[in-house]
Amino acid sequence: MSNVTFYISNLLEKMTSTDKDFRFMAANDLMMELQKDSIKLDEESERKVVAMLLKLLEDKNGEVQNLAVKCLGPLVGKVKECQVETMVDTLCSNMVSNKEQLRDISSMGLKTVIAELPPSSTGLSLTVNVCRKITSQLIGALGMQDDVSIQLEALDILSDMLGRLSTALVSFHQSILTSLLAQLMSPRMAVRKRSIIALGHLVPSCSPALFTQLTEHLMGELSRGPPTANVRTYIQCLATVSRRGGHRIGEHLQKIVPMVVKFCNVEDDELREFCFQAFEAFVSRCPKEMSPHIQAIIKLCLKYITYDPNYNYDADDDEDDSMDIEDREDEDEESDDEYSDDDDMSWKVRRSSVKCLEAIISSRRDLLVELYGSVSPTLVSRFKEREENVKTDIFSAFVTLLRQTRHPHGPSLDTGAKEEPAVTLLKKQVPTIVKALHRQLKEKSMRCRQGCFSLLTEMANVLPGQLGEHIPALIPGIIYSLTDKSTSSNMKIDALAFLNVLLSSHSPETFHPHISAILPPVIQCVEDPFYKITSEALQVTQQIVKLMRPLDKPASFDAKPYVKNIFACTSKRLKAADIDQEVKERAIFCMGHILSHFGDQLAGDLQPTLQIFLERLKNEITRLVAVRTLTLVASSPLKIDLRPILTGGDSNAWILLAEKPAGP
């Protein structure tokens, strides 16, 4: 008897102990042994190990049962096919047992075995044979209408198998389809939902004939006018089939879409939600085949995006837009209490219609002009949406519209090029958009404000320089998000990122009246302990420095009152040694801009700062950014005197300095 065989025999003997700790330790040791690649079991040991593990599945101790399940996985690749089949037979039999705990643990065991079956051609024979055994047993279990828990477990396992090993089950596809279609009629919603999931896993690998059979069955059932609960199931199933089957459903859409449109008029919010989810799947997967129906779907989406029968928005519209932030918070708390309604499902209809519109926007850039005419004004009018999840999706849809408006190859360099019609339409809508967002930027909801900044950032990128006249309306919202005590780190980062885009895409004169308002919160962010906020704030500070005193035109703004504070906060970060690399680099480059633009106003602070740059130049980690920064300072029209540090530099670094062009 080999050492391994002797050791395994000892473990098996301990597994029969009356002490649960002995059984647990023995099962744990066996699992560790089975995970070794070198282990080889003889035929007798294989049989004994499999028998003992199957016996431990019925152990009174739950931890021992769980360990036995974990052992089944590595065992699949260590024993002969006949032993794997024995495991599967026992597990399938246990699955229909009267004992609930045994059923649950055996289901876990089957999932573990399926996860370990080899999908490659080397193990195909084992996989096919085992899958056949399991499938025939599962189809039988699906027919057990008396016990829903058995059906649910069988559907879960079937989904796992179809997801991993569908090609090994080709001969069973027809019988699986027949069984699953029957389950769509189940009185239990959980059974219907899991059947839809299993059908979704079957669709990618089934034959065209089977796919047609499935689709025609669903259409046939819908045409019979079944109860609303069944209609919901069939439409959900069509959406899943479309998502998983891709273009294959395209040839059937001519018949399917009118049916789904008809069911949108049924007074059932959940059904409407599923209808729009189906439209979203059709549009995403088959944009070409959906062309004849796109106008009708847009019309439906625009109708139901405003569908909120339990709320009166007119009262909000009549309120004064200049309400201060504290009043806004009080009003939000009141409205949350007054209008909370757990039974209200209309928000799901609005959300699904918005997502459907986003799918249309994403897949149909050719309709951009039309979308700006019909969809854009409605989306903007819905920025006032009361449900946070829906509002977030509305912002997301509008951001998608803006991204589609961007030129595919970036902004055109040809200034004489004709402006795209969609851009022209967007420009006309900017005042309305900013007015709608102005109020949202004061909301206490951070998700709402983050959505606003995401949208505004995208708009500033699409229309550089076009938000200038609206800056006064945007600044208070930015300052609120930077200074509010309850603001999260991500909120501050988003606000700073938008401010950075805004500063870099507009003329200096636009911001001069607002420097005194925006600079203090930005400096406060530079001193924030979280490095990402500090890094983003330093980038914004750099932009502010460039705007306060542009080097390419005469100065028209008195920056003297601000230089000291900007220098102090940046210098603190520049001197720190124990900070993140990203902050180090941003601090170096920001200080470079301060020297380049205000070096003549720093007096005694200039030379000590240059000495810090010299230290950074000697450090390999910061050398490159220091070279680029000193190049920037050297090229400043202020003629900053660098001679005092020239003698202390690394000669190689100065060669780099001579060769490296300026710029980030």
C-alpha positions in Angstrom: 0.0 0.0 0.0 1.5 3.4 -1.0 1.9 6.3 1.4 -0.9 8.3 -0.2 -3.3 5.3 -0.1 -2.5 4.7 3.5 -3.0 8.4 4.4 -6.3 8.5 2.6 -7.5 5.3 4.4 -6.7 6.9 7.7 -8.7 10.0 6.8 -11.6 8.0 5.7 -11.5 6.1 9.0 -11.6 9.4 10.9 -14.6 10.5 8.9 -16.6 7.8 10.5 -15.8 9.1 14.0 -18.6 10.1 16.3 -16.7 13.3 17.1 -17.7 16.1 14.6 -14.4 17.8 15.0 -12.6 14.6 13.9 -14.8 14.4 10.9 -14.3 18.1 10.1 -10.5 17.9 10.3 -10.4 14.7 8.2 -12.6 16.3 5.5 -10.5 19.4 5.5 -7.2 17.3 5.2 -8.8 15.4 2.3 -9.7 18.6 0.5 -6.1 19.9 0.9 -4.8 16.5 -0.4 -7.1 16.5 -3.4 -6.0 20.0 -4.4 -2.5 18.7 -5.1 -1.7 18.0 -8.7 0.5 15.1 -7.9 -2.1 13.0 -6.1 -3.0 9.6 -7.7 -5.7 7.4 -6.4 -6.1 3.7 -7.2 -9.5 2.3 -8.2 -10.4 1.1 -4.7 -9.4 4.4 -3.1 -11.5 6.3 -5.7 -14.6 4.2 -4.8 -14.1 4.6 -1.1 -13.5 8.4 -1.2 -16.6 9.0 -3.4 -18.8 6.8 -1.2 -17.6 8.6 2.0 -18.0 12.1 0.6 -21.5 11.3 -0.6 -22.2 9.9 2.9 -20.9 13.1 4.5 -23.5 15.1 2.6 -26.0 13.7 5.1 -23.8 14.5 8.1 -25.6 16.2 11.0 -23.0 19.0 11.1 -23.4 21.7 8.5 -19.7 22.6 8.3 -18.8 18.9 7.6 -21.5 18.9 4.8 -20.0 22.1 3.3 -16.5 20.6 3.3 -17.8 17.5 1.6 -19.3 19.6 -1.2 -16.0 21.5 -1.6 -14.1 18.1 -2.0 -16.4 17.1 -4.9 -14.9 19.8 -7.1 -11.2 18.7 -7.2 -12.4 15.1 -7.1 -14.0 15.4 -10.6 -10.6 15.6 -12.3 -9.0 12.9 -10.1 -11.3 9.9 -10.5 -12.6 7.8 -13.4 -15.7 8.7 -15.4 -17.8 5.9 -13.7 -17.1 7.4 -10.3 -18.2 10.9 -11.5 -21.4 9.3 -12.8 -21.9 7.7 -9.4 -21.6 11.1 -7.8 -24.0 12.7 -10.2 -26.6 9.9 -9.8 -26.6 10.2 -6.0 -26.7 14.0 -6.1 -29.6 14.0 -8.5 -31.5 11.4 -6.4 -30.9 13.5 -3.2 -32.2 16.6 -5.1 -35.7 15.2 -5.1 -35.5 14.0 -1.5 -38.0 14.8 1.2 -35.3 16.3 3.4 -34.9 20.0 2.6 -31.3 20.3 3.9 -30.2 17.3 1.9 -31.8 18.8 -1.2 -30.0 22.1 -0.7 -26.6 20.5 -0.1 -26.9 18.2 -3.1 -27.9 21.1 -5.3 -24.7 22.8 -4.2 -22.8 19.6 -5.0 -24.2 19.4 -8.5 -23.3 23.0 -9.2 -19.7 22.3 -7.9 -19.4 19.2 -10.2 -20.7 21.1 -13.2 -18.3 24.0 -12.6 -15.4 21.5 -12.6 -16.4 19.5 -15.8 -13.8 20.2 -18.5 -15.2 22.2 -21.5 -12.2 21.3 -23.7 -12.2 18.5 -26.2 -9.9 16.4 -23.9 -12.7 16.0 -21.4 -15.6 16.1 -23.9 -16.6 12.4 -23.5 -16.9 12.8 -19.7 -18.7 16.1 -20.0 -21.2 14.9 -22.5 -22.0 11.7 -20.6 -22.3 13.5 -17.2 -24.4 16.3 -18.7 -26.8 13.8 -20.3 -27.3 12.1 -16.9 -27.9 15.3 -15.1 -30.2 16.8 -17.8 -32.5 13.8 -18.0 -32.9 13.9 -14.2 -33.4 17.7 -14.2 -36.1 17.5 -16.8 -37.9 15.0 -14.6 -37.5 17.3 -11.6 -39.0 20.2 -13.6 -42.2 18.2 -13.9 -42.6 17.9 -10.1 -45.3 20.6 -9.8 -46.0 19.7 -6.1 -42.7 21.0 -4.8 -41.6 24.4 -6.1 -38.3 24.4 -4.3 -37.2 21.3 -6.3 -38.2 23.1 -9.6 -36.3 26.2 -8.6 -33.1 24.2 -7.8 -33.4 22.3 -11.0 -33.8 25.5 -13.1 -30.8 27.0 -11.3 -28.6 24.0 -12.1 -29.9 23.8 -15.7 -29.0 27.5 -16.1 -25.5 26.7 -14.9 -25.1 23.8 -17.3 -26.4 25.8 -20.3 -24.2 28.7 -19.4 -21.0 26.6 -19.3 -21.6 23.5 -21.4 -24.5 24.2 -23.8 -22.7 22.7 -26.8 -22.4 19.4 -24.9 -26.2 19.3 -24.6 -27.1 19.8 -28.2 -29.0 16.5 -28.4 -31.1 17.6 -25.4 -31.8 21.2 -26.6 -35.3 20.2 -27.9 -36.4 18.5 -24.7 -34.9 21.3 -22.6 -36.8 23.9 -24.7 -40.1 21.9 -24.4 -39.7 21.7 -20.6 -38.8 25.3 -20.1 -41.7 26.6 -22.3 -44.1 24.6 -20.1 -42.6 26.3 -17.0 -43.5 29.7 -18.4 -47.1 28.8 -17.6 -46.3 28.1 -13.9 -48.5 29.9 -11.3 -45.3 30.7 -9.4 -43.5 33.9 -10.5 -40.1 32.7 -9.3 -40.4 29.6 -11.5 -41.3 31.7 -14.5 -38.4 34.1 -13.9 -35.8 31.3 -13.6 -37.2 29.6 -16.7 -36.6 32.8 -18.6 -33.0 32.9 -17.3 -32.5 29.3 -18.4 -33.9 30.1 -21.9 -31.6 33.0 -22.1 -28.6 30.6 -21.6 -30.0 28.2 -24.2 -30.5 30.8 -27.0 -26.8 31.6 -28.0 -26.0 28.0 -28.9 -29.4 26.6 -30.1 -30.1 25.9 -33.8 -31.9 28.4 -36.0 -34.9 26.0 -36.2 -35.1 25.9 -32.4 -34.7 29.6 -32.1 -37.6 30.1 -34.6 -39.7 27.6 -32.6 -39.1 29.5 -29.4 -39.9 32.9 -30.9 -43.0 31.7 -32.7 -44.3 30.0 -29.5 -43.9 33.3 -27.6 -45.7 35.2 -30.4 -48.4 32.6 -30.6 -49.1 32.8 -26.9 -49.2 36.6 -26.9 -51.6 36.6 -29.9 -54.1 34.6 -27.8 -54.6 37.4 -25.3 -53.6 35.6 -22.2 -53.9 37.0 -18.6 -51.8 40.0 -17.8 -49.4 38.0 -15.6 -48.6 35.6 -18.5 -48.2 38.6 -20.9 -45.6 40.0 -18.6 -43.7 36.7 -18.6 -43.8 36.3 -22.4 -42.6 39.9 -23.1 -39.8 39.5 -20.5 -38.8 36.3 -22.2 -38.8 38.1 -25.7 -36.5 40.8 -24.2 -34.1 38.1 -22.8 -34.2 36.2 -26.1 -33.3 39.4 -28.0 -30.5 40.3 -25.6 -29.0 36.8 -25.8 -29.8 36.0 -29.4 -28.6 39.2 -31.0 -29.5 39.8 -34.6 -31.4 36.5 -34.9 -34.6 38.0 -33.6 -34.5 40.6 -36.3 -36.5 38.7 -38.9 -39.4 38.3 -36.4 -39.6 41.9 -35.3 -42.1 42.9 -38.0 -44.7 40.8 -36.1 -43.4 41.2 -32.5 -43.1 45.0 -32.3 -46.8 45.8 -33.1 -47.9 43.3 -30.4 -45.6 44.8 -27.8 -46.8 48.3 -28.7 -50.4 47.2 -28.2 -49.6 45.9 -24.7 -48.2 49.3 -23.7 -51.8 50.6 -23.6 -52.8 48.1 -21.0 -53.3 49.7 -17.6 -50.5 47.8 -15.9 -47.3 49.6 -14.9 -45.2 46.5 -14.5 -46.2 45.3 -18.0 -45.4 48.7 -19.5 -41.9 48.5 -17.9 -41.3 45.1 -19.5 -42.5 46.4 -22.9 -40.0 49.2 -22.8 -37.2 46.8 -21.7 -38.1 44.7 -24.7 -38.0 47.7 -27.0 -34.6 48.6 -25.6 -33.3 45.1 -26.3 -34.7 45.2 -29.9 -33.2 48.6 -30.6 -29.8 47.7 -29.2 -29.5 44.3 -31.0 -31.3 45.0 -34.3 -31.1 48.8 -35.1 -31.6 48.2 -38.8 -34.6 46.0 -38.5 -36.2 48.4 -36.0 -36.0 51.4 -38.4 -39.7 51.1 -39.5 -40.8 51.2 -35.9 -38.5 53.7 -34.4 -40.8 56.7 -34.6 -43.7 54.9 -32.9 -41.3 53.8 -30.1 -39.9 57.3 -29.6 -43.5 58.6 -29.4 -44.3 56.0 -26.7 -41.2 56.8 -24.8 -41.9 60.5 -24.8 -45.4 59.8 -23.6 -44.4 57.6 -20.7 -41.3 59.5 -19.6 -43.7 62.1 -18.1 -46.1 59.4 -16.7 -46.4 60.2 -13.0 -50.1 60.1 -12.0 -49.4 60.5 -8.3 -47.5 63.8 -8.4 -48.2 67.4 -9.4 -45.1 69.0 -10.9 -46.9 72.3 -11.7 -46.7 73.4 -8.0 -42.9 73.1 -8.2 -42.7 75.0 -11.4 -44.4 78.0 -9.9 -41.9 78.3 -7.1 -39.2 80.9 -7.0 -36.0 79.6 -8.6 -33.9 81.8 -6.4 -34.7 79.8 -3.3 -31.7 79.5 -1.1 -30.1 76.1 -0.4 -31.4 75.8 3.2 -35.0 76.3 2.1 -34.4 73.8 -0.7 -33.3 71.2 1.8 -36.3 71.8 4.1 -38.6 71.5 1.1 -36.9 68.2 0.0 -37.5 66.7 3.4 -41.2 67.7 3.3 -41.7 66.4 -0.2 -40.1 63.1 0.6 -42.5 62.6 3.5 -45.5 63.8 1.6 -45.1 61.8 -1.6 -43.5 58.6 -0.5 -45.6 55.8 -1.8 -44.4 52.2 -1.7 -47.1 51.0 -4.1 -46.3 53.5 -6.8 -44.7 51.6 -9.7 -45.0 54.5 -12.2 -41.3 55.4 -11.7 -40.3 52.0 -13.2 -42.2 52.9 -16.3 -40.5 56.3 -16.6 -37.1 54.7 -16.0 -37.5 52.0 -18.6 -38.8 54.5 -21.2 -35.7 56.7 -20.5 -33.4 53.7 -20.9 -35.1 52.8 -24.2 -34.6 56.4 -25.4 -30.9 56.1 -24.5 -30.6 52.9 -26.5 -32.2 54.7 -29.5 -29.8 57.7 -29.1 -26.8 55.3 -28.9 -27.6 53.3 -31.9 -29.1 55.9 -34.3 -26.7 58.8 -34.7 -28.3 59.4 -38.1 -31.4 60.7 -36.2 -29.4 63.2 -34.2 -31.1 66.4 -35.6 -34.6 64.8 -35.1 -33.7 63.7 -31.6 -32.7 67.3 -30.7 -36.0 68.5 -32.0 -38.2 66.0 -30.2 -36.4 64.1 -27.5 -33.9 66.7 -26.1 -36.6 69.2 -24.9 -38.5 66.5 -23.1 -35.4 65.1 -21.4 -34.5 68.7 -20.2 -38.1 69.2 -18.9 -37.7 66.0 -16.9 -34.6 67.1 -15.0 -37.1 68.0 -12.3 -38.0 64.2 -11.9 -38.7 63.4 -8.2 -37.4 59.8 -8.2 -33.6 59.8 -7.9 -33.0 56.6 -9.9 -35.1 57.9 -12.8 -33.4 61.3 -12.7 -29.9 59.7 -12.8 -31.0 57.8 -15.9 -32.3 60.9 -17.5 -29.0 62.6 -17.0 -27.3 59.6 -18.5 -29.5 59.6 -21.6 -28.7 63.3 -22.1 -25.0 62.7 -21.7 -25.3 60.0 -24.4 -27.0 62.5 -26.7 -24.1 65.0 -26.1 -21.5 62.3 -26.8 -23.2 61.4 -30.1 -23.1 65.1 -31.0 -19.3 65.2 -30.7 -17.6 64.9 -34.0 -16.5 61.2 -34.5 -12.9 62.4 -35.1 -12.8 65.1 -32.4 -13.3 68.8 -32.9 -12.8 70.0 -36.4 -9.6 72.0 -36.9 -11.0 73.7 -40.0 -12.5 76.9 -38.6 -14.3 77.6 -41.9 -16.0 74.2 -41.8 -19.8 74.3 -41.7 -21.2 73.6 -38.2 -23.2 70.4 -37.8 -27.0 71.0 -37.6 -27.1 69.1 -34.3 -24.6 71.4 -32.7 -26.6 74.4 -33.9 -29.7 73.0 -32.3 -27.8 72.2 -29.1 -26.5 75.8 -28.8 -30.1 77.1 -29.0 -31.0 74.9 -26.1 -28.1 75.8 -23.8 -30.0 78.5 -21.8 -32.9 76.1 -21.1 -30.5 73.3 -20.1 -28.5 75.6 -17.7 -31.7 77.0 -16.2 -33.0 73.4 -15.5 -29.7 72.4 -14.0 -29.2 75.5 -12.0 -31.8 74.3 -9.5 -30.6 70.7 -9.5 -27.1 71.8 -8.5 -28.6 73.0 -5.2 -30.3 69.6 -4.4 -29.1 67.7 -1.3 -28.9 64.5 -3.4 -25.3 63.9 -4.3 -26.2 61.4 -7.1 -28.3 64.2 -8.6 -25.5 66.7 -8.5 -23.0 64.2 -9.8 -25.3 63.7 -12.8 -25.5 67.4 -13.3 -21.7 67.8 -13.4 -21.3 64.8 -15.7 -23.8 66.4 -18.1 -22.2 69.9 -17.9 -18.7 68.5 -18.4 -19.8 66.7 -21.5 -21.6 69.9 -22.8 -18.5 72.0 -22.1 -16.5 69.5 -24.2 -19.0 69.5 -27.0 -19.5 73.3 -27.0 -16.1 74.8 -25.9 -16.6 78.4 -24.9 -20.3 78.4 -25.2 -21.2 78.4 -21.5 -19.6 81.8 -20.8 -22.8 83.8 -20.3 -24.1 81.1 -17.9 -21.1 81.0 -15.6 -22.8 83.2 -12.9 -25.6 80.6 -12.7 -23.2 77.7 -12.4 -20.7 79.0 -9.9 -23.0 78.8 -6.8 -23.7 75.1 -7.4 -20.0 74.4 -7.8 -19.1 76.2 -4.6 -21.9 74.4 -2.7 -20.6 71.0 -3.8 -17.1 71.9 -2.7 -18.0 73.4 0.7 -21.0 71.4 1.9 -19.9 69.3 4.9 -21.9 66.3 3.9 -20.3 66.2 0.4 -18.6 63.0 -0.5 -15.1 62.7 -1.9 -16.4 61.6 -5.3 -18.8 64.6 -5.4 -15.9 67.0 -4.8 -13.8 65.3 -7.5 -16.6 65.6 -10.0 -17.2 69.3 -9.2 -13.4 70.0 -9.5 -13.2 68.1 -12.8 -16.1 70.1 -14.3 -14.6 73.4 -13.0 -11.3 72.4 -14.7 -13.0 71.8 -18.0 -14.9 75.0 -17.7 -11.8 77.0 -16.9 -9.8 75.5 -19.7 -12.5 76.0 -22.4 -13.4 79.7 -21.8 -11.6 83.0 -22.1 -9.9 84.5 -19.0 -12.2 87.5 -18.9 -15.2 85.3 -18.4 -13.9 84.1 -15.0 -12.3 87.3 -13.7 -15.4 88.5 -11.8 -15.7 85.1 -10.1 -12.1 84.4 -9.0 -12.8 85.8 -5.5 -15.7 83.3 -5.1 -14.2 80.1 -6.5 -10.6 80.4 -5.2 -11.2 79.9 -1.5 -13.0 76.6 -1.8 -10.4 75.4 -4.4 -7.6 76.2 -2.0 -9.5 74.4 0.7 -9.6 71.3 -1.5 -5.8 71.6 -2.2 -5.4 71.1 1.6 -7.8 68.1 1.7 -6.3 64.9 3.2 -7.6 62.7 0.3 -4.9 62.7 -2.4 -7.4 62.5 -5.4 -9.2 65.7 -4.3 -5.8 67.4 -3.7 -4.6 66.3 -7.2 -7.7 67.5 -8.9 -7.7 70.8 -7.0 -4.1 71.5 -8.0 -5.0 71.1 -11.6 -7.8 73.6 -11.2 -5.4 76.0 -9.3 -3.1 75.7 -12.3 -5.9 76.8 -14.6 -6.9 79.7 -12.4 -3.2 80.9 -12.4 -3.2 80.9 -16.2 -6.5 82.8 -16.3 -5.5 85.5 -13.8 -2.5 86.6 -15.8 -2.4 85.2 -19.3 1.1 85.5 -20.8 -0.1 86.1 -24.4 -2.0 89.3 -23.7 -1.8 92.4 -21.5 -3.0 91.8 -17.9 -6.5 93.1 -17.2 -7.0 91.6 -13.8 -5.4 92.5 -10.5 -4.2 89.2 -9.2 -2.0 90.5 -6.3 -4.6 89.8 -3.5 -4.7 86.1 -4.5 -1.1 85.3 -5.3 0.0 84.8 -1.7 -2.7 82.3 -0.8 -2.2 80.3 -4.1 1.5 80.2 -3.5 1.2 79.2 0.1 -1.2 76.2 -0.4 0.8 74.9 -3.5 4.2 75.4 -1.7 2.9 73.3 1.3 2.2 70.4 -1.1 5.4 70.9 -3.0 7.5 70.6 0.2 5.8 67.5 1.5 7.8 64.3 1.0 5.3 61.8 2.2 2.5 62.4 -0.3 1.2 60.4 -3.3 3.2 60.5 -6.5 0.3 62.1 -8.5 0.1 64.9 -6.0 3.8 65.5 -6.1 3.8 65.8 -9.9 0.7 68.1 -9.9 2.2 70.3 -7.2 5.5 70.6 -9.1 3.7 71.6 -12.3 1.3 73.9 -10.6 4.1 75.7 -8.9 5.9 75.9 -12.3 2.9 77.8 -13.6 2.8 80.1 -10.5 6.5 81.0 -11.2 5.9 81.4 -14.9 3.0 83.7 -14.4 3.8 85.5 -11.1 7.5 85.0 -10.6 8.1 88.7 -10.5 5.7 89.1 -7.5 7.1 86.4 -5.3 10.1 88.4 -4.1 12.0 86.3 -1.4 10.0 83.2 -2.1 11.3 82.7 -5.6 14.8 81.4 -4.9 13.8 78.9 -2.1 11.2 77.5 -4.5 13.8 77.0 -7.2 16.0 75.2 -4.7 13.1 72.8 -4.1 12.9 72.2 -7.9 16.6 71.5 -7.9 16.1 68.8 -5.2 13.2 67.3 -7.3 15.6 67.4 -10.3 18.1 65.2 -8.5 15.4 62.6 -7.6 14.8 60.1 -10.3 11.1 59.7 -9.6 10.3 63.4 -10.0 13.1 64.3 -12.4 11.1 64.2 -15.6 8.3 66.5 -14.4 10.8 68.8 -12.8 12.6 69.2 -16.2 9.3 69.9 -17.9 8.4 72.5 -15.2 11.8 74.3 -15.3 11.5 74.4 -19.1 8.2 76.1 -18.7 9.6 78.6 -16.2 12.6 79.3 -18.4 10.4 80.1 -21.4 8.3 82.6 -19.4 8.2 86.1 -20.8 8.9 87.3 -17.2 12.5 86.2 -17.7 12.8 84.4 -14.4 16.4 84.3 -13.2 17.5 80.6 -13.0 21.2 81.3 -12.7 21.5 80.8 -8.9 20.5 77.1 -9.3 22.3 76.3 -12.6 25.5 75.5 -10.8 23.8 73.0 -8.5 22.1 70.9 -11.1 22.9 67.4 -12.4 24.6 67.9 -15.7 22.6 65.1 -17.3 19.4 66.7 -16.1 20.4 70.0 -17.7 21.0 68.3 -21.0 17.5 67.0 -20.7 16.3 70.5 -19.9 18.0 71.9 -23.0 16.4 69.3 -25.2 12.9 68.9 -23.7 10.2 71.0 -25.2 7.8 72.9 -22.9 4.4 71.7 -22.1 2.7 68.9 -20.0 
